[in-house]
Amino acid sequence: MPNILLTRIDNRLIHGQVGMTWTNWLGANLVLVADDELANDETQQALMEMAIAGGAESRFFSLQKTIDVIHKAADRQKIFLVVRDPQAALKLVEGGVPIDKINVGNLHFAEGKRQVSKVISVTEDDVRCFKALEAKGVPCTAQGTPDDKKVPILQLLETE
């Protein structure tokens, strides 16, 4: 069983908050980004690697590769799994990746989205995915940094 410490949804993927704050707080030694677009973009990968706390390694896999290889992870790997959106998280869960909880960091506002918190904006499909994840027993909470209060994502979705 892979040692997934936390899965985070953040459309920025790796940045200071993820690469330093969360990685250190979790004690992760591997930041695994599961993202189809980034898996093939070595320039963006190199930029993101610069934001990771010293000592932690990084991997950039497509969603399908993550599904295919996650169960081969070594016991010593303390994995911080990062995905871009709730659709990716749901695909991983449906593909058998053992995700037991999800931290929602940032989902930028864009046309067609409604803002449910300062840093989280959702489409109707995002809402569907969050509800599907919760129905599969995967609690999703909004929390920017480890010091912030956890807020259940469904609570945010209901208030707006």
C-alpha positions in Angstrom: 0.0 0.0 0.0 1.5 3.4 -1.0 2.1 5.8 1.9 0.1 8.8 0.6 0.3 11.3 3.4 -2.1 13.8 1.8 -3.6 14.6 -1.6 -4.0 18.3 -2.4 -6.1 19.9 -5.2 -4.4 23.1 -6.3 -4.6 24.5 -9.8 -1.1 26.0 -9.3 0.3 22.5 -8.5 3.7 23.1 -6.9 4.5 26.6 -5.5 5.9 27.8 -2.2 2.9 26.8 -0.1 3.0 23.3 -1.5 6.7 22.8 -2.0 7.9 24.2 1.3 5.1 24.7 3.9 3.0 21.5 3.3 6.0 19.3 2.3 7.8 20.2 5.5 4.7 20.0 7.7 3.8 16.5 6.3 7.3 15.2 6.5 7.0 14.1 2.8 10.0 13.0 1.0 8.3 12.7 -2.4 6.0 15.2 -4.1 4.1 13.4 -6.8 2.3 15.6 -9.3 -0.3 13.7 -11.2 -1.2 15.9 -14.2 -1.5 15.0 -17.9 -0.3 18.4 -19.1 2.7 18.8 -16.8 3.8 15.2 -17.3 5.1 16.3 -20.7 6.4 19.8 -19.9 10.0 19.5 -18.7 10.4 23.3 -18.5 7.5 23.7 -16.1 8.7 20.7 -14.1 12.1 22.2 -13.6 10.5 25.5 -12.4 8.3 23.7 -10.0 11.1 21.6 -8.6 12.8 24.8 -7.4 9.9 25.4 -5.0 10.3 22.0 -3.2 11.8 21.8 0.2 15.4 20.4 0.4 15.6 16.7 0.5 12.2 15.9 -1.0 12.1 14.4 -4.5 9.6 15.1 -7.2 7.8 13.0 -9.9 5.6 14.3 -12.6 3.3 11.6 -13.9 0.2 11.5 -16.1 -3.0 10.5 -14.3 -3.0 7.1 -16.0 0.7 6.5 -15.1 -0.1 7.4 -11.5 -2.9 4.8 -11.4 -0.6 2.2 -13.0 2.5 2.7 -10.8 1.3 4.0 -7.4 1.0 0.6 -5.9 4.7 0.0 -6.7 5.8 2.8 -4.4 8.4 1.8 -1.8 7.4 1.9 1.9 10.0 4.5 2.6 8.3 7.0 0.2 6.2 9.4 2.1 4.1 10.8 -0.7 2.4 14.2 -1.0 0.2 13.8 -4.0 -0.8 17.0 -5.9 -3.4 17.3 -8.6 -4.8 20.3 -10.5 -8.6 19.9 -10.1 -11.3 17.7 -8.5 -11.8 15.9 -11.9 -8.2 14.5 -11.6 -8.7 13.5 -8.0 -11.9 11.6 -8.9 -10.2 9.9 -11.8 -7.4 8.7 -9.5 -9.8 7.4 -6.8 -11.9 5.7 -9.5 -8.6 4.2 -10.9 -7.8 2.6 -7.5 -5.4 5.1 -6.0 -5.8 4.8 -2.3 -6.7 8.4 -1.4 -8.3 8.7 2.0 -8.6 12.5 2.3 -8.2 15.6 0.1 -7.0 19.0 0.9 -8.4 21.7 -1.4 -6.0 24.6 -1.7 -6.6 26.9 -4.7 -9.0 26.8 -7.6 -8.7 30.1 -9.4 -11.8 32.1 -10.4 -12.6 32.1 -14.1 -15.6 32.7 -16.3 -18.3 30.2 -15.6 -17.2 29.6 -12.0 -18.7 30.7 -8.7 -16.5 31.8 -5.9 -17.1 29.9 -2.6 -14.1 31.2 -0.7 -11.4 33.7 -1.1 -9.2 31.2 -3.1 -11.7 28.6 -4.3 -14.1 29.0 -7.2 -16.0 26.1 -8.7 -17.8 25.0 -11.8 -20.9 22.7 -11.7 -18.7 19.8 -12.7 -16.3 20.6 -9.8 -19.2 20.4 -7.5 -20.3 17.1 -9.0 -16.7 15.7 -8.5 -16.5 16.9 -4.9 -19.9 15.2 -4.2 -18.8 12.0 -5.9 -15.5 12.0 -3.9 -17.4 12.5 -0.6 -19.9 9.7 -1.6 -16.9 7.4 -2.1 -15.8 8.1 1.5 -13.0 10.6 0.6 -13.5 13.8 2.8 -12.5 17.0 1.1 -11.6 20.0 3.2 -10.4 23.5 2.2 -7.2 24.5 4.0 -4.6 26.9 2.6 -1.8 26.2 5.0 -1.5 23.7 7.9 -2.2 26.5 10.4 -5.5 27.4 8.8 -8.8 25.9 10.0 -10.1 22.9 7.9 -13.5 23.7 6.3 -15.5 20.9 4.7 -15.7 21.7 1.0 -19.4 20.6 0.9 -20.1 23.3 3.6 -18.5 25.9 1.4 -20.5 24.7 -1.6 -23.8 25.0 0.4 -23.2 28.5 1.7 -23.0 30.2 -1.7 
